[in-house]
Amino acid sequence: MSTTERLRILHLEDNLDDAGLVQQALKNDGLECEVKVITSSFNYLKALDAGEYDLVLSDSGVPGIDALGALQLALQHKPEVPFVFVSGHFGSESGIDKLMAAGAADCLLKSDLMSVGKTIRRLLRGD
């Protein structure tokens, strides 16, 4: 992906205010993005099947689907697309380790959204 292309991001997040904060953080970091926000597990699966994405972002607590379920669906339907959790909390370091071992590309806290752009650039470079 060149720097002039818009990133296509699928964002599973039931809190639209939080989704807006993530989008603002991306914009503040100079990333041009087209973000499709999905608020339910039913629409998440439909969006995975219907769209082409450069990245999947997901909260770890969306009603109707747990963190591992969201990750597993993404890995089944879009295995080539990096998957990043952006959550208010992960419970413990072992929770993060479990998500990373299951195939997440990274786990970020919503309290540290300043790092989201740097993380996305690193992942898309393949670092």
N, C-alpha and C positions, 0 to 999 in steps of 0.2 A: 504494500500500500504506500503510495506517495504522500507527501505532506499536504498536497492540494486536494486530496480526496477526502470526502466526509466519511467518518467512521459510522458504520451501521451497528448500533447497539440494541440488544434486547435486554430490557431491565425488568425483572420480576420483583415487584415492590408493591405492597398493599397500602403504604402510606404515601400519598401523592406529594405531601410537603417534603418528605425525605427524598423522593424521586427528583423534585425540583432542586433541592440542595445539591444532589449529585450532578445534575445537569449544569448547575451554575459553577460548580467546582471544575467541571470539564471545560466549560467556556472560559473561566478565569485562567486556566492553564493553556489556553490557546488551541484547544482541540475542537475541530469542526465535527459535530456529531449529529446524526439523525438517530434519535432515541425513541424506541417503541416501548412504552411502559405498559406492563401487563400486571393486573391486580389479582388474578385468580389462577388456580391450577388448571382449570379447564381451558382458559384462553392461552395459557402458557404453552401447553402441548400444541394447540392449533398454530400459535405463532412460530414455534420451533419448526413445524412442518412446512409452513407457508413462506417463510422468509429466508433471506441470505443475510448473515450477520458476520461481523468481524470480531464480536465479543459478546458474551452473555454476562450480565451483572445480576446478582440475586441477593435479596435479603435472606436471612436464615430462618425467618419466622413468618411465612405467608400462610394464612389459613387454607387448609385443604392439602398442603404439601409441606413436608419437612425439608430440611436442608439437604440431606442425602438424597431424597427423592427428586428434588429439583436438579441436583447435580447429575444423578443417574439418567434422567430423561434427556438432559442436554448431551451427555456423553453418548447416548444411544442414537440420538437424532442429528447431532452436529458435533461429532467427535473431533473434528479439526478446529473447532472454534474454542478459544480460551474461555474458561469459566471462572469468574471472580465473585466471591462473596463480599458484600458490603453490608455490614450489620452493626447494630448498636452494641451487641455483645455476642460472645461465642461460648460463654460458660467457663471455659478453662483452656489452658494450652493444649491439653489432650484432645479437646474438641476441635481445635484448629488442626492439630496433627492428624486427627481422623479424617477431616475434610480434605486435607492435602493428600493424604495417602489414598483417598478414594478417587482423586483425579482433579481436584480444584487447582487452578493455576495460582491462585493467591487468595488471601483472606484479609480484608481491610475493615477497620472500625469506622463507623460513621463520624466519630469524634475526630478522625484524622483524614478528612476528605482532601486536604491539601496534597496528599500523596497519591491520589487516584490517577491523575494525569501521568505522573512519573511511572507508576506501575503499569498502566496501559501501554505506554510507549515501550517499556522494557519487554512486555509480553509480545507485542506485535513485531519487535525486532527479533524475537526468538532467544533472548538472553535467559 
